[in-house]
Structures are given as C-alpha cells and as structure tokens.
C-alpha cells in the first residue's frame, strides 16, 4: 500500500547543445504510453524540437539553459525526437503499450 | 524554402514508426522459413505443376463484359483524372499543414497501388491520369512510328522506381511539398514525352507505377484466361510466371526489395551515427544515403543473378536466360516484405490521407462527412498482432517465392541438376528473409 503515493514514472531526457555539439544523439530509450516524457534542454542556439509521435509535437528552443518541454504519447510506436535546424536525431523512444 | 514549415520526416509523413518485432517472433519466423525451404526442395513434387495456360474458374460472362465496356473504362479514367485534379488543387493551393499530397504520394500511390493490384489486377492502367490525358488529347497522332525500342525493356521503369525510393529514403527532405510536386511534374513530362515518341507501349514498360502495379497483379488470384480473355479466378502460382521477361525485370524487383530493406536499415542507430559522423552538410548526408540505397539494390541484383545462374548442365545461352526466367519468384517475396513494412502505413496513414483529402485546402470543408473523422490506430495499438502479421507476411512471401522458384527450376533445369541447381537460389532467398526479419526486429 505504500506505493499509492509514488509519483508516476516518467522519462527524462537531458539535452545539451553547445557550439554545434549535441549530446546525446541517436539515443535509444523506452517509455510507456501516456507516461510523461520530459526533455530538458540547455542550448546556446535557437532551434526547434520536433517530436515525431502520432500526432506530432513541435517546441521552440531558445538560446538559454534550463528549458523544459513535456509531452506524452498515446499511440505506441517508435518516436524520433529531432532538432530541426541542426538536423540531428536526439533520441528514438520506443513507446510500448 | 517555399512551403513554410519544412521538416525532415521519416518517409515524408511524420508521426511515429512501427515498434520493432520481438526477438522471439523473428526467431520463430526464421525457423519456419528455413524448415519450409528445405522441405520444399527435398520432399515436394518432382514435376512442374504450375502452368500459365492452366485455366482457372471462370467468372460469369457479365463480369468480363462489364469490366471491358468502354463506359466502365471511361468512368474509371475520369475518376482517376478527377482525383488527380483534386490532389493537384491541394498541392498548389493547400497549406503545408495537413496537406493530403504526401499521403497520396507515399501511401496511396505506393502501398495502396500494390494492395489494389494484388486484389483485383493491374488497376493503374485503368486509372492512370497520364494515360487519360494522352487519350483525351489524341497525342497518338503525334507519333512518328518508331515504336518502343525493345532493348530498353523495363529499364525506364526501374529508373523511375529508383527515383521514387530515392525521394522517399535518400533525398534531403522527402516531406516537402515542393520536392513532391517537382517529382510529379518530371514524371508527367517524361511519361507524356515518352509516350509521344515511343507510342503507348511506353506506359506499360516505362511508367514506374504501371510496372509496379503489373508486378503486384501477377500474384493476384484474378486474371484473364490467356486464350479467351475472360476474367477468372485461379491459382496465383499459375498466374505468377506470366510476368513479362524483359531487360530490366530483375532490376525492377531488386529496386522494390532493396529499397524496402534499406528503409528499415536506415532507421538503425548504427547507420544514423555513421551518417552523422561522416557528414558535415545535408548534401553529403544525401549522397551517403543514396550510396547506401544503391548498395542494397545492387546486392539484391547481384545475389539473385548469381544464384539463378549457379547450376550445372546448361549451355551458355540458357544460363544467360536463367535470371529472367526465375525473376517472377521474387514477386511474392517483394509483396510479403512490402506489406510487412508498410501495412500500418497503409491502414493508419491511409485513413489520415482520406481525412485530409476531405479538406484539401484547410478551409474546414467536410466532404462526405469525413473532415472530422478520427484515425483508428487499430494496428499500432496492438503491437503483438501487428508483429504477428508482419512475420506471417515475410515468411508467407518467402514460402511462396521458394515454391515458385522450385517449380520453375523443375521446368528449366536439366535432369540430374534439378536439386543441386536450386540450392544457391534457396540459400539466397533464405538470406533475404533472414535479413528482412533481422531488420524488422531492429538489429
């Protein structure tokens, strides 16, 4: 019965963009449907974060540290999270039911 | 860029892709494929059974009469032309967001065409808007009577199919409306010019969509009686060897199989990391992906070509003909792999495309009440069902390919070499299927 108060599981992805270097890239991650997925971004350039889930999500990235974007995915599948202007894939999340 | 938001999308459609199939599914599929293959070679029939001349079960005469009626043909052609005009309107005046063009192009024209051709026959001939324009404008009168050069065979179609998969899998931005529109303009100009110069045979041999449609239709149970032309239902294995053998037949099939495999492969982190490390700009990444795509297609061509020729007891001429003679046995493998790969696209993105078509300009139109419909993600929501269907498609296509190849080998290989002469082909087919399952499982 102790588990009732437990915070729901969530997936946290820490992204740093500095001088054109991106960390991580092409990471392989797993999540559950409807589980919150949080992307924390420290960036020195403006960009766009594209989440290729169904439906797609787009977030504006500014050139500043500590930005947070949260979404959840309700249709299972492989979801690419991409930086639009730098044209790099940060991570592919396997969202399982 | 002209279209406002330009996003690098997988297949130019955005959204998520299928989950990888579980490891055990891939393993069970591979075990069945292997067992069936050697079962067929060692234990199956020893005399050829399939013959394109074997009649099927004829459908009532009115079916053939109705299908062949000029009125039916004109209605179908007009429907195709109207649909093309509708999509063209969306392409030219619609917004980038929710535009039906990418869905029509990548889902309906690519996967939908295969499904409908497999179900009822080479449908593209009947609905092709370019053919209709050619007939309406009576462009045949511009011909100078040179005809279609025989050595060209299916090569223009192989090239066109390659151009399609290149746009989808290697080009910098497959989802951009501008790129798709440019591709379609080039397709229309090339197809019409070709038909004016070489006559209407050009459509059947050089139009990539028509050739793809013919390829898929060869495994359809629906066919025409070779003597009477009457529509009948028959064993698809009797229908399969009617795939015309022309220069380029093997390449057409290799483009279809190799590109589908490359599609899976290019999503693997190994490949993506490799491309990221090697390339500085979008242009070099495109070149690298183009090279990867070409390698996959070339591997299919070379392995199939070598395997078909690897038999004893035949003279030089027969050996040269063997790859073409065996080519039809690749069709079920291609079909199985295409459905394994794109079934969820066809069902789910297909629904989205139809919904987008109901409101092509983003003005809130609601044609046939479809504008507000919701997509039913029936396959994605049941990943184990989808994985089972995928494995069944790959293994089913493989088994059908092996059966077709075995039967043809009995017909063309000399006595004494019928068993050994098949071995290389069987191994290559097992190789394709193992690779296919490995790629679906995600490495």
Interface residues (C-beta under 8 A of the other chain):
Chain A: X25 X26 X28 X50 X52 X53 X54 X55 X56 X73 X75 X76 X77 X78 X79 X80 X82 X84 X87 X88 X89 X92 X94 X95 X96 X97
Chain B: X7 X8 X9 X10 X14 X15 X16 X17 X18 X19 X20 X267 X269 X272 X273 X276 X282 X285 X348 X377 X380 X381 X383
